């Protein structure tokens, strides 16, 4: 995913400001780059960690976890439970290796399957729901996730600027249509107060009022 929504060179500057990461983070980042697999990256990861700390999150659900990079950032804030979801058994197996290396397997449950289906099946409220599923499903993710947040909880969504395609006034791509509708919902629904952080590919953050 493009990082060009920032002034050229600014992404690298911000990245250099970050504290040194542990070897398991660096291992995932290197693997993702080699395999051209999209992860949120350390700048967004640092934000996820910060929000989990600020909200004192105890229960976190991820809709689409890949091989666990974002969950690993959340785990550093010491929540009691992180539920990860992904359709790929290979991703899950790789993620569990990373979680074991990081010593956080006791707080992470990984469920194979569609994130939205799993959201409908699991019980209880969440402090944070992180959304990174198929972009055409983003509007449904918003509608399903907001009722499952506690008051003051956060819905955090990746790729809400979608490589700049959101500026297209008449998009034909289903993914772009989905992201734009998600953003419209996030900023028009009185249940939440939303912002978009214009870093990497855009990070949407909605707090439940």
C-alpha positions as CSV (number, residue, x, y, z in Angstrom):
1,X,0.0,0.0,0.0
2,X,1.3,3.4,-0.9
3,X,2.8,5.8,1.7
4,X,2.7,8.8,-0.6
5,X,-0.2,10.5,1.2
6,X,2.6,12.0,3.3
7,X,5.1,14.7,2.0
8,X,8.0,12.8,0.4
9,X,10.5,11.8,3.1
10,X,8.2,12.5,6.0
11,X,7.3,8.8,6.5
12,X,10.9,7.9,6.8
13,X,11.5,10.8,9.2
14,X,8.6,9.6,11.5
15,X,9.8,6.0,11.3
16,X,13.3,7.1,12.5
17,X,11.7,8.7,15.6
18,X,10.2,5.4,16.8
19,X,11.9,3.5,19.6
20,X,13.8,0.4,18.7
21,X,11.4,-2.6,18.3
22,X,12.0,-6.1,19.5
23,X,13.3,-8.8,17.2
24,X,9.9,-10.4,16.6
25,X,8.4,-7.1,15.3
26,X,11.4,-6.7,13.0
27,X,11.1,-10.4,11.8
28,X,7.4,-9.8,10.9
29,X,8.2,-6.6,9.1
30,X,11.0,-8.2,7.1
31,X,8.8,-11.2,6.2
32,X,5.9,-8.9,5.1
33,X,8.2,-6.9,2.9
34,X,9.6,-10.1,1.3
35,X,6.2,-11.5,0.7
36,X,4.6,-8.2,-0.3
37,X,2.0,-8.8,2.4
38,X,0.3,-5.6,3.8
39,X,0.7,-4.9,7.5
40,X,-0.1,-1.7,9.3
41,X,3.6,-1.0,9.9
42,X,5.3,0.4,13.0
43,X,3.9,3.9,12.8
44,X,0.3,2.7,12.9
45,X,1.3,-0.1,15.3
46,X,2.6,2.5,17.7
47,X,-0.8,4.3,17.5
48,X,-2.6,1.0,18.2
49,X,-0.5,0.4,21.3
50,X,-1.1,4.0,22.5
51,X,-4.8,3.8,22.1
52,X,-4.9,0.5,24.0
53,X,-3.0,2.1,26.8
54,X,-5.1,5.2,26.9
55,X,-8.4,3.3,27.0
56,X,-7.0,0.7,29.4
57,X,-8.4,-1.8,27.0
58,X,-9.1,-5.3,28.5
59,X,-10.9,-6.9,25.6
60,X,-9.9,-6.4,21.9
61,X,-11.3,-8.0,18.8
62,X,-9.6,-7.9,15.4
63,X,-11.6,-8.3,12.2
64,X,-8.9,-9.6,9.9
65,X,-5.5,-10.2,11.6
66,X,-3.2,-11.5,8.9
67,X,-0.3,-13.1,10.7
68,X,-0.6,-11.1,13.9
69,X,1.4,-7.9,13.5
70,X,-1.3,-5.5,14.8
71,X,-2.4,-7.9,17.5
72,X,1.2,-8.1,18.7
73,X,1.2,-4.3,19.1
74,X,-2.1,-4.5,21.1
75,X,-0.6,-7.2,23.3
76,X,2.1,-4.9,24.5
77,X,-0.6,-2.8,26.3
78,X,-1.4,-5.9,28.5
79,X,-5.1,-6.5,27.7
80,X,-6.7,-9.5,29.2
81,X,-8.0,-10.9,25.9
82,X,-7.4,-10.3,22.2
83,X,-9.5,-12.3,19.8
84,X,-7.9,-12.5,16.3
85,X,-9.7,-13.6,13.2
86,X,-8.5,-14.6,9.7
87,X,-9.6,-16.8,6.8
88,X,-6.2,-18.2,6.2
89,X,-4.9,-21.2,8.2
90,X,-1.4,-20.4,7.1
91,X,-1.6,-16.9,8.4
92,X,-2.9,-18.2,11.8
93,X,-0.1,-20.8,12.1
94,X,2.5,-18.2,11.3
95,X,0.9,-15.7,13.7
96,X,1.0,-18.3,16.6
97,X,4.7,-18.8,16.0
98,X,5.3,-15.0,16.4
99,X,3.0,-14.8,19.5
100,X,4.9,-17.7,21.1
101,X,8.2,-15.9,20.4
102,X,6.8,-12.8,22.0
103,X,5.5,-14.7,25.0
104,X,1.9,-13.5,24.6
105,X,0.0,-16.6,23.6
106,X,-1.8,-16.7,27.0
107,X,-3.8,-13.5,26.1
108,X,-4.6,-14.2,22.4
109,X,-7.2,-16.4,20.9
110,X,-7.1,-16.9,17.1
111,X,-10.3,-18.0,15.4
112,X,-10.3,-19.2,11.8
113,X,-13.1,-17.7,9.7
114,X,-14.8,-14.6,8.5
115,X,-14.3,-11.7,10.9
116,X,-17.9,-10.4,10.6
117,X,-19.3,-13.9,11.2
118,X,-17.1,-14.3,14.3
119,X,-18.2,-10.9,15.6
120,X,-21.8,-12.0,15.4
121,X,-21.0,-15.2,17.3
122,X,-18.8,-14.0,20.1
123,X,-20.5,-12.5,23.1
124,X,-20.0,-9.4,25.2
125,X,-18.7,-5.9,24.6
126,X,-15.2,-4.9,23.5
127,X,-13.0,-2.0,24.4
128,X,-11.4,-1.9,20.9
129,X,-12.5,-3.4,17.6
130,X,-9.8,-3.2,14.9
131,X,-11.2,-3.5,11.4
132,X,-9.0,-4.6,8.4
133,X,-11.3,-6.9,6.4
134,X,-12.2,-6.8,2.7
135,X,-12.9,-3.2,1.9
136,X,-16.3,-3.8,0.2
137,X,-17.4,-5.2,3.6
138,X,-16.4,-2.1,5.5
139,X,-19.9,-0.5,5.8
140,X,-21.3,-3.8,7.3
141,X,-18.3,-3.9,9.6
142,X,-19.2,-0.4,10.9
143,X,-22.9,-1.3,11.4
144,X,-22.0,-4.6,13.2
145,X,-19.1,-3.3,15.3
146,X,-20.4,-0.1,16.8
147,X,-23.2,-1.8,18.9
148,X,-20.6,-4.2,20.3
149,X,-18.3,-1.5,21.7
150,X,-18.6,-0.3,25.3
151,X,-19.3,3.4,25.8
152,X,-15.9,5.1,25.2
153,X,-14.7,2.1,23.2
154,X,-12.9,2.5,19.9
155,X,-13.5,1.3,16.4
156,X,-10.2,1.6,14.6
157,X,-10.1,0.9,10.8
158,X,-7.1,0.7,8.5
159,X,-6.9,1.9,4.9
160,X,-9.6,4.6,5.1
161,X,-7.8,6.8,2.6
162,X,-7.4,3.7,0.3
163,X,-4.3,4.9,-1.6
164,X,-6.0,8.2,-2.3
165,X,-8.9,6.6,-4.3
166,X,-11.4,8.0,-1.9
167,X,-11.2,11.4,-3.7
168,X,-12.8,9.7,-6.8
169,X,-16.3,11.2,-7.0
170,X,-17.7,8.3,-9.0
171,X,-15.7,5.1,-8.1
172,X,-16.5,1.9,-9.9
173,X,-14.3,-0.4,-7.8
174,X,-16.3,-2.1,-5.1
175,X,-13.5,-1.8,-2.6
176,X,-13.3,2.0,-3.1
177,X,-17.1,2.3,-2.8
178,X,-17.0,0.3,0.4
179,X,-14.3,2.5,2.0
180,X,-16.1,5.7,1.0
181,X,-19.4,4.5,2.5
182,X,-17.6,3.5,5.6
183,X,-16.2,7.0,6.0
184,X,-19.6,8.5,5.4
185,X,-21.1,6.4,8.1
186,X,-18.3,7.1,10.5
187,X,-18.7,10.8,10.2
188,X,-22.5,10.9,10.1
189,X,-23.6,8.4,12.7
190,X,-24.3,10.2,16.0
191,X,-23.3,7.1,18.0
192,X,-19.6,7.9,17.3
193,X,-17.2,10.7,17.0
194,X,-14.6,10.0,14.3
195,X,-11.3,11.2,13.0
196,X,-9.0,10.1,10.2
197,X,-5.3,10.1,11.0
198,X,-3.6,10.7,7.6
199,X,-0.7,8.4,8.1
200,X,0.3,5.5,5.9
201,X,-2.9,4.6,4.2
202,X,-5.2,6.5,6.6
203,X,-6.3,5.3,10.0
204,X,-9.9,5.8,11.0
205,X,-10.7,6.1,14.7
206,X,-14.3,6.3,16.0
207,X,-15.1,6.6,19.7
208,X,-18.5,5.4,20.9
209,X,-20.4,8.2,22.6
